[in-house]
Structures are given as structure tokens and as C-alpha cells.
Amino acid sequence: MSPRRSRIQRHRLPCNPFAPAGCSERSPRLAAPRARHGLGSRRRRAPSAPRRFGRPLPATLPAAAALALFAPAPAAPQDVTVVDYEPRNTLVVPGNPLTRARFPFVDIHGHQRAAGMSAAEMDALVAEMNELNMAVMVNLSGGSGAGLAAGLEAMAGRHPSRFVFFANTSFFGVGESGWGEAAAAQLEEDAGNGAAGLKIFKGLGMADRDTDGNRIPVDDPRLAPLWDKAGELGIPVLIHSADPAEFWQPHDRFNERWLELRLRPRRIRPPDRFPPFEQIIAEQHNLFRNHPNTNFIAAHLGWLGHDLARLGAVLDEIPNMYVGLGAVVYELGRQPRFARDWLVRYQDRVLMGKDSYNQEEFHTYFRVFETEDDYFDYYRRYHAFWQMYGLGLPDEVLRKIYYENALKVVPAIDPALFPG
């Protein structure tokens, strides 16, 4: 009688990390050892190597696979909000940062409080202007009356021809009989004292109220004598109307200026407190149309730098309208090809300007206008979280934007400071 065989048992191997999902691979059947009964007993067979896809698995896993099996789980991503997110640029491309303009230029949009500046501070400012190649700064915070005269004496008196002042007008009292004529007379007096133009702040059309408590529209006919007087005197009106259109849009994840409004919530324009953006801009354009004998400079590209085709159509329609570049170079630097073509086309209507003074921030303007650099930083993160590109403007366009247009529009600027 043949020896009795033991029951064949099935054995599972540990789960193979490289096996298909479910890890159902089994080891082959292993023969149980036979009882020894004399010479007829058989030698025990060694277990065969495990197999997968018809090939034996290696005795040891590759080093990389072993590390993957036993490496700790990756660290959780850092919890960062968009307010704190500041990625470092890893792009390596040729760059040509500039600290000095190729040609002398006029800053048509400066703000200085002359009454609060010492002689040393004025001298230091002029030294920085020389480094930038800024020939003339137009101080739009000139004031009116005795304050204007004192500021001109302090700054322009110490540094002749380097500072040009624009007068300012208060709209308090609009609605009283004769207000327009009185404002025009004051402007004439200020021009006689040296004012080279008139600056209108953004309160007109947004916050300024007449004697009945009603908002004063930008094109309010009661203001007409003031604009007509500027045209009669041959001095320009630089006017800031409205703000970026995004300030009126919902402050949500779709708003391109969400970060700025998050950091500066007072810039949000709720509809129950402010008229619509389009209404204010339409009033500004009506003002320009209604006074064709007066030159107007719309500050900040008229807040249409994000839609240059539309702005060009307005310039085509209104020949007495010019635009300044104060605080909007971020719009041009993100659309270098179209913006270059646009500036070439409208080279006679654009004036260089910066707005609030900061020497280093002018460097971005020079780089945008004069180089063809790729993907470089804008100077103020909350205005624009995108990168800038150089436009590489031709020299004849640069000269017009930097100083020739300003000499044409602001006759009080000394032409001797610029190339012939």
C-alpha cells in the first residue's frame, strides 16, 4: 500500500507592490514533504521562486522601489493665501534694467507739497531728477491763491525751470450765483502768478456736491466758465475722473484687482454711494467735446488702458484730448505688441507721467518703453500681479512721449532744457 500523501496546502506570498490592483497573485502549489519509508522515500523538492507575468520576481527590490515603499509621506503643502503668495521668478532671460531715460523727459503728473519741503529736500529731489534725466516735474498739487504763489517761490525760485505748477480749484459753493465766473477769475489770477495749467481731482463727478447736496457731474454746465477760461489763457486742464473700472465690479474671485481691493478696501465703489464708472467716463468725454478750444489731459490713460482700441476711438473723435501715463504702465507692459503699435499710432497724444513720486519706480517705465525685455517685475504688487514686457519704442516716439508733446500742450515749460 502506497504511503499516504499529506494534503497539499496553498500558501500566499506577501502582497507584491508591483502586482495589479487587488494584489491577488498567489504562489504556485508547494509539495508537502513526504513521509520517509525506507528506500522508497523521495527527496524533498525546494519551493520554486515566485513568478509574475511568467517571470521570476527579483530576490530584492530595486533601490528606488524600496525607497518608495518605505519613504515617509510627503509634507502637506503650506497653507498660503493669495495675499501672501509671492512666487520667485525662475526664468533666466537677458535683461536690460534702466535707471535713466534715454532722453530728457517731463513728468506731467507729479505731486509735491512745496510748503512742507526744506531747501535741502528740494535740492535732494533735483539731484534725483538729474539721475533719472527728468528735466521738468509738473507739480499738480499747486493749490491756488497765496499758497500757489508761495510754492512757486520756494521750488521754482530755488530751481528755475525745473518745476512747473498747476493750479487747483475747489468746487465748494457750486450752485451759488456767479460761482463759475468767480472760479474763472481765480484761475486767471493764478495763471498770472505763474500757474501753467489746471488740475482737477477725482472728487468731481464722484464726491463733490453742490449747495443742494447733489452730485456735481463732470460736464455740469455751471462749470463752463472755468473750462473756457483755461482755453482762453492757453493752459491745459489735467483731469482725473473716476478710478479703475474694477473698483466698481463685485469684489470676488473674478475681479482682476481683488488683491488691491483686499488691501485697500476703501477703494471699493459700492453702487449706493457712487455713480457707475461708465457714467463718469461718459461725462468726462462730454466735457471735452463741449469745450473744443481747451486742451484736456485725461490722467491715467483715462482709465481705458485695458481697452486701448476704445481709447483710440475716443482720441480719434476728440482732437483736444490727450492722455497721461501716470500709474498705468502696468497696462501697457502686459500687452507689449498691441501697446507698441498703439503708442506709435497715437504718439502725438500721450504724455509721460508717474503720479506719486518714487525715484526707483521710474525705472520700470524706462524699461517698458525703451527695451524689449521679457517678463520682469512691476514695482507695485497690488496694482498688478502680472509681469511686464518691453515695448522697444522707436526714438521718435520716445521723444514725443518724453517731452515734445508736453512742450506743445504746456507752453510754460522751458524748451531750452531739451534737445532741439
SULNOR-V385832 format. One record per backbone hydrogen bond with DSSP energy under -0.5 kcal/mol. NH is the residue of the N-H (numbers start at 1). CO is the residue of the C=O. If there is no record, write none. Layout:
# SULNOR-V385832
nh=NH co=CO
nh=NH co=CO
This chain:
# SULNOR-V385832
nh=9 co=30
nh=17 co=15
nh=19 co=16
nh=23 co=20
nh=27 co=11
nh=30 co=9
nh=37 co=35
nh=40 co=37
nh=41 co=38
nh=52 co=55
nh=55 co=52
nh=57 co=50
nh=66 co=62
nh=67 co=63
nh=68 co=64
nh=69 co=65
nh=70 co=66
nh=71 co=67
nh=80 co=78
nh=84 co=81
nh=85 co=81
nh=93 co=91
nh=101 co=132
nh=105 co=133
nh=106 co=402
nh=107 co=136
nh=108 co=106
nh=108 co=352
nh=110 co=138
nh=114 co=112
nh=116 co=113
nh=117 co=114
nh=122 co=118
nh=123 co=119
nh=124 co=120
nh=125 co=121
nh=126 co=122
nh=127 co=123
nh=128 co=124
nh=129 co=125
nh=130 co=126
nh=131 co=127
nh=132 co=128
nh=133 co=129
nh=134 co=129
nh=135 co=105
nh=135 co=133
nh=136 co=105
nh=137 co=162
nh=138 co=107
nh=139 co=137
nh=139 co=164
nh=140 co=110
nh=140 co=138
nh=142 co=166
nh=147 co=144
nh=148 co=144
nh=149 co=145
nh=150 co=146
nh=151 co=147
nh=152 co=148
nh=153 co=149
nh=154 co=150
nh=155 co=151
nh=156 co=152
nh=157 co=152
nh=158 co=154
nh=159 co=155
nh=162 co=159
nh=163 co=159
nh=164 co=137
nh=166 co=139
nh=167 co=197
nh=168 co=143
nh=169 co=199
nh=174 co=171
nh=175 co=176
nh=176 co=173
nh=179 co=176
nh=182 co=178
nh=183 co=179
nh=184 co=180
nh=185 co=181
nh=186 co=182
nh=187 co=183
nh=188 co=184
nh=189 co=185
nh=190 co=186
nh=191 co=187
nh=192 co=188
nh=193 co=189
nh=194 co=191
nh=195 co=190
nh=196 co=165
nh=197 co=165
nh=198 co=236
nh=199 co=167
nh=200 co=238
nh=201 co=199
nh=204 co=201
nh=205 co=216
nh=206 co=203
nh=207 co=203
nh=208 co=203
nh=210 co=214
nh=211 co=174
nh=213 co=210
nh=216 co=208
nh=217 co=215
nh=220 co=217
nh=223 co=220
nh=224 co=221
nh=226 co=223
nh=227 co=223
nh=228 co=224
nh=229 co=225
nh=230 co=226
nh=231 co=227
nh=232 co=228
nh=233 co=229
nh=234 co=230
nh=235 co=230
nh=236 co=196
nh=237 co=295
nh=238 co=198
nh=238 co=236
nh=239 co=237
nh=239 co=297
nh=240 co=200
nh=241 co=239
nh=247 co=244
nh=248 co=245
nh=249 co=245
nh=249 co=246
nh=252 co=250
nh=255 co=252
nh=258 co=255
nh=261 co=257
nh=262 co=258
nh=263 co=259
nh=264 co=260
nh=267 co=264
nh=268 co=265
nh=269 co=247
nh=270 co=268
nh=273 co=270
nh=274 co=270
nh=280 co=276
nh=281 co=277
nh=282 co=278
nh=283 co=279
nh=284 co=280
nh=285 co=281
nh=286 co=282
nh=287 co=283
nh=288 co=284
nh=289 co=285
nh=290 co=286
nh=291 co=287
nh=291 co=288
nh=292 co=289
nh=294 co=291
nh=296 co=320
nh=297 co=237
nh=298 co=296
nh=298 co=322
nh=299 co=239
nh=299 co=297
nh=301 co=298
nh=301 co=324
nh=302 co=299
nh=303 co=300
nh=304 co=301
nh=307 co=304
nh=311 co=307
nh=312 co=308
nh=313 co=309
nh=314 co=310
nh=315 co=311
nh=316 co=312
nh=317 co=313
nh=318 co=314
nh=319 co=317
nh=321 co=318
nh=322 co=296
nh=323 co=349
nh=324 co=298
nh=325 co=351
nh=327 co=354
nh=328 co=325
nh=331 co=328
nh=332 co=328
nh=333 co=329
nh=334 co=330
nh=335 co=332
nh=339 co=335
nh=340 co=336
nh=341 co=337
nh=342 co=338
nh=343 co=339
nh=344 co=340
nh=345 co=341
nh=346 co=342
nh=347 co=344
nh=349 co=346
nh=351 co=323
nh=352 co=401
nh=355 co=109
nh=361 co=358
nh=362 co=358
nh=362 co=359
nh=363 co=360
nh=364 co=361
nh=365 co=361
nh=366 co=362
nh=367 co=363
nh=368 co=364
nh=369 co=365
nh=370 co=366
nh=371 co=367
nh=374 co=94
nh=376 co=388
nh=383 co=380
nh=384 co=380
nh=388 co=376
nh=389 co=333
nh=390 co=373
nh=391 co=368
nh=392 co=368
nh=392 co=371
nh=393 co=369
nh=397 co=394
nh=398 co=394
nh=399 co=395
nh=400 co=396
nh=401 co=397
nh=402 co=398
nh=403 co=399
nh=404 co=399
nh=405 co=400
nh=407 co=403
nh=408 co=404
nh=409 co=405
nh=410 co=406
nh=411 co=409
nh=413 co=410
nh=415 co=413
nh=417 co=414
nh=418 co=415
